[in-house]
């Protein structure tokens, strides 16, 4: 029997979260404590995984069901729900559940995905459905922390691109607004006249980093080709090659010297030498003694060096293959980044660093994880072993590395890897992933680590914003805080209609970026510009600042 379709009700009083892992738990906490939402959670058992922690969150209603079927959604009262979040680590299962939910009722659906290529293709086909990847949200922050830079964050709004910079770059077509007084987000949206640590820039052209990336693809290809040649030609092979070149140069000089009275050129001498080395010249008994010596030495060297050269190449290729399968490095490496853990986050961090031209060495305990194949496809060497052991870190050559990024699913392994690496090199930049945001902050402060980040802590805020606020167009993480990029329509007869922009552009709450009209977009409008019906305000705001402004821009219908 087909499920009964429930259309959108006027009264929707809760949100639904499906899942019982750490990410689902953090999302439930975010919705309850920060957004003050009534939350219903569908999970297999309240005794497994993070079920006990989820059950202890106040006001949370738990529905136990092994399947996300019509019965589970009915028990969760999906017809009266405002939004649905599907947080299982199963792309196909999540998409199947989203389609089932949308058949039952009209509801906003937020889906957690791992395959970002799949989300790009399916997302537009699902209607009021947002597909988000927590790994994609967090990996740029880990990459930036490992290099000591600002996390790359790009957001396309209308005819401009928003991106975060560490300096004010307001010139030409670029417009800049300060967004944080410090990189940890301690002071959000500070006054314009005060110096800031982070800025958001709106430019009609792509950011310099993206332009540079597109312009230098040929250079990156050439660099990669040179690196490949260096790996194939090891030290022994390079010595043989240098010796062969030296013999040819010496033979060229001797032949030229032997024929100096015949006005033979250097080019002719080199041509004769190469033919002798290839075995293509017969003996010349009338030649001078130096020429005979040169021909003999070059010919013998050519005959001997060809098989040695071939054997060295074969040995190197086989040794490289065996080293990759055995999980060890083939040759010394320096100024590289060690990425511990090739899960979804670690794989993206390693690939992004590789694409930036940074040498990467990955460390993974499980030889069957899917990140191994991705790393091999990107020519990223992988060391097999437990990163909490000093031996494994030494095999990854931690003494010569640039930084270490520990992003396994185990907080203990990440912490041990970071502390062991700091014992070996106290000045080493260490970045680690910790599940508990409060623990991450305390560990960084007390242990003196370079950076500690919580994937769930960063991503949960974005998932919650996507579920609860239709005005959110994007998010910008600032330290452990989150700025929202919102679009606020001004209704006719609302409190904001007829008010100047200065009435809502308030420090530490909201910063107006642009006013969108049907025929144009006014970037950086003047403070005395009056808002009118039909305006759509693009703004950077805190969650409270955005919510308060949306309320003022909405016309209240009298009962």
C-alpha positions in Angstrom: 0.0 0.0 0.0 1.4 3.4 -1.0 2.0 5.9 1.8 -0.4 8.7 2.2 1.0 12.0 1.0 0.9 14.7 3.5 1.1 18.3 2.1 2.8 21.2 3.9 0.9 22.0 7.1 0.6 25.5 8.5 2.0 24.4 11.9 5.4 22.7 11.9 6.9 22.5 15.4 10.1 20.3 15.2 13.0 19.1 13.1 14.1 15.5 12.4 17.7 14.2 12.5 18.4 10.7 11.3 21.6 9.1 12.5 23.5 8.1 15.6 27.2 8.9 15.0 29.2 11.8 16.4 28.2 14.1 13.6 24.5 13.5 14.3 25.1 14.0 18.0 26.8 17.4 17.4 24.0 18.5 15.1 21.4 17.6 17.7 23.3 19.7 20.3 23.6 22.6 17.9 19.9 22.5 17.1 18.8 22.3 20.8 21.2 24.6 22.5 21.8 27.3 19.9 18.8 27.2 17.7 16.3 26.3 20.5 14.6 23.7 18.2 12.5 20.8 19.2 14.3 17.8 17.8 13.2 14.2 17.0 16.0 11.7 16.3 15.5 8.5 14.3 18.2 5.9 15.2 18.5 2.1 15.3 19.0 1.9 19.0 19.4 4.4 21.9 22.0 2.0 23.4 24.4 1.9 20.5 27.0 4.4 19.1 26.1 7.9 20.3 22.5 6.9 21.1 23.0 7.2 24.9 24.4 10.8 24.5 21.7 11.8 22.1 19.0 10.5 24.5 20.4 12.6 27.3 20.0 15.9 25.4 17.1 17.8 26.9 13.8 17.9 24.9 15.0 15.4 22.4 12.5 12.8 21.3 14.0 9.5 20.1 12.4 7.1 17.6 14.0 3.7 17.3 13.9 2.1 13.9 16.4 0.1 11.8 15.1 1.5 8.5 14.2 5.0 7.3 10.9 3.8 5.9 7.4 5.3 6.0 6.7 3.9 9.4 9.8 5.6 10.9 8.9 8.9 9.3 5.3 8.6 10.5 6.5 7.9 14.0 8.7 11.0 13.8 5.6 13.1 12.7 7.3 14.2 9.4 4.1 15.9 8.3 4.6 18.4 11.1 8.3 18.8 10.7 10.1 21.9 9.4 13.2 20.1 8.2 14.9 16.7 7.9 18.6 15.9 8.2 19.9 12.5 6.9 23.3 12.0 8.6 24.1 8.3 7.9 27.5 7.4 6.3 25.7 6.0 3.3 25.2 8.2 0.2 22.8 5.9 -1.6 20.8 5.2 1.6 20.6 8.9 2.4 19.4 9.8 -1.1 16.8 6.9 -1.0 15.5 8.2 2.3 15.3 11.8 1.0 13.3 10.7 -2.0 10.9 8.7 0.3 10.5 11.7 2.6 9.8 14.1 -0.3 7.1 11.7 -1.6 5.4 11.8 1.8 5.4 15.5 2.4 6.9 18.8 1.3 9.9 19.4 3.6 13.3 20.9 3.6 15.9 18.0 3.4 19.6 18.3 4.3 21.7 15.3 3.2 25.2 14.4 4.4 27.2 13.1 1.5 30.7 11.7 1.0 30.9 11.6 -2.8 30.8 15.3 -3.7 30.7 14.5 -7.4 27.4 12.6 -6.8 26.0 15.5 -4.9 26.8 18.0 -7.6 24.8 15.9 -10.1 21.9 14.8 -8.0 21.4 18.0 -5.8 19.6 20.1 -8.5 17.2 17.2 -9.1 15.9 16.9 -5.6 14.0 20.2 -5.2 14.1 21.6 -1.7 17.1 19.5 -0.8 20.6 20.6 0.3 23.6 18.1 0.0 26.5 18.9 2.3 29.9 17.2 2.9 31.4 17.7 6.3 34.8 16.6 5.0 34.6 19.3 2.3 33.7 21.9 4.9 36.6 21.0 7.2 39.4 20.0 4.9 40.3 23.5 3.7 40.8 24.6 7.4 43.2 21.7 8.0 45.1 22.5 4.8 45.4 26.2 5.8 46.5 25.3 9.3 49.2 22.9 8.1 50.6 25.7 5.9 50.0 28.5 8.4 47.7 30.4 6.1 44.1 31.6 6.0 41.6 28.9 5.1 40.5 29.2 1.5 36.8 29.9 1.3 35.0 31.0 -1.8 31.3 31.9 -2.3 29.7 33.1 -5.5 27.0 35.8 -4.9 25.5 37.3 -8.0 28.2 38.8 -10.2 30.9 38.7 -7.5 32.9 36.1 -5.6 33.3 36.4 -1.8 36.6 35.1 -0.2 38.5 35.5 3.0 41.8 37.3 3.2 44.2 38.3 5.9 44.7 41.8 4.6 42.4 44.6 3.3 42.6 44.6 -0.5 40.0 47.3 -1.4 41.1 48.6 -4.7 39.8 48.5 -8.3 36.7 46.3 -8.4 37.4 44.8 -4.9 35.3 45.7 -1.9 36.5 44.6 1.6 34.8 44.4 5.0 36.5 43.4 8.3 35.0 40.2 9.7 37.2 39.3 12.7 39.5 41.1 15.1 41.5 37.9 15.5 41.8 34.6 13.6 40.2 32.7 16.4 36.9 34.6 15.9 37.0 36.3 19.3 35.6 39.5 17.9 33.2 39.1 14.9 32.3 42.0 12.6 34.4 44.7 14.4 34.0 48.4 13.6 35.4 49.4 10.2 37.9 51.9 11.7 39.6 49.2 13.9 42.3 47.0 12.5 41.2 43.4 11.8 42.9 40.0 11.4 40.5 38.7 8.7 38.6 40.4 5.9 36.0 39.3 3.4 36.5 40.6 -0.1 33.9 40.8 -2.9 35.5 40.8 -6.4 34.1 40.6 -9.9 37.1 38.6 -10.9 38.2 35.3 -9.5 40.6 35.5 -6.5 44.3 35.6 -7.3 44.8 32.1 -6.0 42.3 30.6 -8.5 43.6 32.7 -11.4 47.1 31.6 -10.6 46.0 28.0 -10.4 44.5 28.2 -13.9 47.5 30.0 -15.4 50.1 27.7 -14.0 48.7 24.3 -14.9 51.5 23.8 -17.5 54.1 24.7 -14.8 52.5 22.2 -12.4 52.5 19.5 -15.1 56.2 20.2 -15.8 57.1 20.1 -12.1 55.2 16.8 -11.7 57.0 15.4 -14.8 60.4 16.4 -13.3 59.5 14.8 -10.0 58.6 11.6 -11.8 61.9 11.6 -13.6 63.7 12.1 -10.3 61.9 9.1 -8.7 62.7 6.9 -11.7 66.3 8.0 -11.9 67.7 7.2 -8.5 71.2 8.1 -7.2 72.9 5.1 -8.9 71.2 5.8 -12.2 72.0 9.5 -12.1 75.7 8.5 -11.4 75.7 6.3 -14.5 74.1 9.0 -16.6 76.7 11.6 -15.5 79.5 9.1 -16.2 78.1 8.4 -19.7 77.8 12.1 -20.5 81.4 12.6 -19.2 82.7 9.9 -21.5 80.9 11.3 -24.5 82.3 14.8 -23.7 85.8 13.5 -23.3 85.5 11.5 -26.5 84.3 14.5 -28.4 87.3 16.6 -27.2 89.8 13.8 -28.1 88.3 13.4 -31.6 88.3 17.2 -32.1 91.9 17.4 -30.9 93.0 14.5 -33.1 91.5 16.4 -36.2 92.5 19.9 -35.2 94.5 20.2 -38.3 91.6 19.3 -40.5 89.3 22.1 -39.2 86.7 19.7 -37.8 84.0 21.5 -35.8 82.8 20.6 -32.3 79.4 19.5 -33.8 81.1 17.1 -36.2 83.2 15.7 -33.3 80.2 15.2 -31.1 78.3 13.5 -34.1 81.2 11.1 -34.6 81.4 10.3 -30.9 77.6 9.5 -30.6 77.9 7.2 -33.6 80.8 5.4 -32.0 78.9 5.1 -28.7 75.9 3.6 -30.5 78.2 1.1 -32.3 77.6 2.5 -35.7 81.3 3.2 -36.9 83.8 0.7 -38.3 87.4 0.7 -37.2 89.7 3.3 -38.8 93.3 2.0 -38.7 94.7 5.2 -40.2 93.3 7.3 -37.4 95.5 9.1 -34.9 96.2 7.5 -31.6 94.0 9.9 -29.5 91.1 9.2 -31.9 91.6 5.5 -31.6 91.6 5.7 -27.8 88.5 7.9 -27.9 86.7 5.5 -30.2 87.6 2.5 -28.1 86.6 4.0 -24.8 83.3 5.5 -26.1 82.4 2.2 -27.9 83.1 0.0 -24.8 81.2 2.5 -22.5 78.2 2.5 -24.8 78.0 -1.3 -25.0 78.4 -1.6 -21.2 76.2 1.2 -20.1 73.1 0.3 -22.1 72.3 -2.9 -20.2 73.3 -1.3 -16.9 71.1 1.7 -17.7 68.2 -0.6 -18.5 68.6 -2.8 -15.5 68.8 0.3 -13.2 65.5 1.6 -14.6 63.8 -1.8 -14.1 65.2 -2.2 -10.6 64.0 1.3 -9.7 60.5 0.8 -11.0 60.1 -2.6 -9.3 61.6 -1.2 -6.1 59.2 1.7 -6.2 56.2 -0.6 -6.7 57.4 -2.9 -3.8 57.9 0.2 -1.6 54.4 1.4 -2.3 52.9 -2.1 -1.5 55.0 -2.5 1.6 54.0 1.0 2.9 57.5 2.5 3.1 59.2 5.5 1.5 61.5 4.7 -1.4 63.9 7.7 -0.9 64.6 10.5 1.6 62.1 13.4 1.5 62.0 16.8 3.2 59.8 19.8 3.6 56.7 17.6 3.2 53.4 17.5 5.1 52.6 14.2 7.0 48.8 13.4 6.9 47.9 10.8 9.5 44.7 9.0 8.5 43.2 8.5 5.0 39.6 8.6 6.0 37.3 11.0 4.1 38.8 14.1 5.7 42.4 12.9 5.5 42.1 12.0 1.9 40.7 15.4 0.9 43.5 17.1 2.9 46.2 15.1 1.2 44.8 15.6 -2.3 44.4 19.4 -1.7 47.9 19.7 -0.5 49.2 17.7 -3.5 47.2 19.9 -5.9 48.9 23.0 -4.2 52.3 21.5 -5.1 53.2 20.6 -1.5 55.0 17.2 -1.0 52.8 14.9 1.0 53.4 11.6 2.9 50.3 9.8 4.2 50.2 7.4 7.2 47.4 4.8 7.4 47.0 1.8 9.7 44.3 0.1 7.6 45.7 -1.1 4.3 42.2 -1.6 2.9 40.7 1.8 3.4 39.5 3.5 0.2 41.7 6.4 0.8 44.7 4.2 -0.1 43.6 3.9 -3.8 43.0 7.7 -4.0 46.5 8.4 -2.6 48.1 6.0 -5.1 46.2 7.6 -7.9 47.6 10.9 -6.9 51.1 9.4 -6.4 51.1 10.2 -2.7 53.4 7.8 -0.8 51.7 5.9 2.0 53.4 4.6 5.1 51.5 1.7 6.8 51.5 1.6 10.6 50.1 3.1 13.8 50.9 6.8 13.9 50.9 6.7 17.7 54.2 4.8 17.5 57.5 6.6 17.1 58.7 4.0 14.6 55.9 4.8 12.2 56.5 8.5 12.4 60.2 8.0 11.8 59.4 6.0 8.7 57.4 8.9 7.5 60.5 11.0 8.1 59.0 13.3 10.6 62.4 14.8 11.4 62.5 16.6 8.0 58.8 17.3 7.5 57.1 20.7 7.2 54.1 19.9 9.4 52.0 17.1 10.7 48.2 16.8 10.3 46.5 14.1 12.4 43.0 13.5 11.2 42.1 9.9 12.1 38.8 9.0 13.7 40.5 8.4 17.1 41.2 11.4 19.3 43.8 9.3 21.2 45.8 8.4 18.1 45.7 12.0 16.9 46.9 13.3 20.2 49.7 10.7 20.6 50.9 11.4 17.1 51.0 15.1 17.7 52.8 14.7 21.1 55.3 12.2 19.7 56.2 14.4 16.8 56.7 17.4 19.1 59.0 15.3 21.2 61.2 14.7 18.1 60.9 18.3 16.9 59.5 20.8 19.4 59.2 23.5 16.8 57.1 21.3 14.4 53.8 22.7 13.3 51.1 20.2 14.4 47.5 20.2 13.5 45.1 17.6 14.9 41.5 16.6 14.7 39.6 16.2 17.9 35.9 15.3 18.2 35.0 17.4 21.2 35.3 21.1 20.4 35.9 22.1 24.0 38.6 19.5 24.4 40.2 20.7 21.1 40.4 24.3 22.5 41.9 23.2 25.8 44.4 20.8 24.2 45.6 23.6 21.9 46.0 26.1 24.8 47.7 23.8 27.3 49.8 21.6 25.1 51.0 24.4 22.8 49.9 22.8 19.6 49.7 24.8 16.4 46.0 24.1 15.8 43.2 21.7 16.9 40.0 21.5 14.9 36.8 19.6 15.3 35.2 18.5 12.1 31.8 17.9 13.7 32.0 21.2 15.6 32.6 23.2 12.3 30.2 21.2 10.1 27.3 20.9 12.7 26.8 24.7 12.7 26.5 24.7 8.9 24.1 21.7 8.8 22.0 23.4 11.5 21.9 26.7 9.5 20.9 24.9 6.3 18.0 23.2 8.2 16.6 26.1 10.1 17.1 29.2 8.0 16.1 29.6 4.4 17.8 33.0 4.3 21.3 31.5 4.6 23.2 31.5 1.3 26.5 30.3 2.7 28.7 30.3 5.8 32.2 31.5 6.6 34.0 29.7 9.5 36.1 32.0 11.6 38.0 30.1 14.2 35.5 28.1 16.2 32.7 30.5 15.2 30.5 30.8 12.2 29.4 33.8 10.2 26.3 33.5 8.0 25.9 35.0 4.5 22.2 35.8 4.4 19.7 37.2 1.9 16.9 39.1 3.6 13.8 40.2 1.5 12.2 43.4 2.7 8.4 42.9 2.8 6.0 45.7 2.0 4.8 47.2 5.3 7.5 45.6 7.4 9.4 47.4 10.1 12.5 47.8 7.9 10.7 49.2 4.9 11.5 52.9 4.8 14.4 52.6 7.2 18.1 53.5 6.3 20.7 50.8 6.0 22.5 52.2 9.1 19.5 51.0 11.1 20.5 47.3 10.6 24.3 47.6 9.8 25.4 47.2 13.4 28.9 46.2 14.6 29.3 42.7 15.9 25.8 41.7 14.6 25.3 42.4 10.9 27.2 44.0 8.0 25.4 44.9 4.8 27.2 43.8 1.7 24.8 44.7 -1.1 21.2 45.5 -2.0 19.7 43.3 -4.7 17.0 44.6 -7.0 15.4 42.8 -9.9 17.4 44.9 -12.4 20.7 45.5 -10.5 22.8 44.8 -7.5 24.2 47.7 -5.4 27.4 46.6 -3.7 28.6 48.5 -0.6 25.5 50.9 -0.5 25.7 54.1 1.5 24.5 54.0 5.1 21.7 56.5 4.4 20.3 54.5 1.6 16.6 53.8 2.4 15.3 50.3 2.2 12.1 49.7 0.3 9.7 46.9 -0.6 11.3 44.5 -3.0 14.9 45.0 -1.8 16.9 41.9 -0.9 19.7 42.6 1.6 22.9 40.6 1.2 24.6 40.6 4.6 27.2 39.0 6.7 25.8 38.3 10.2 25.9 36.3 13.3 23.1 33.9 13.8 21.3 36.2 16.2 21.9 39.3 14.1 20.4 37.5 11.0 17.4 36.2 12.9 16.6 39.6 14.4 16.9 41.3 11.0 14.8 38.7 9.2 12.1 39.2 11.8 12.1 43.0 11.3 12.0 42.6 7.5 8.9 40.3 7.6 5.4 41.7 7.5 3.4 40.5 10.5 0.0 39.2 9.4 -2.7 40.2 11.9 -4.8 37.3 13.2 
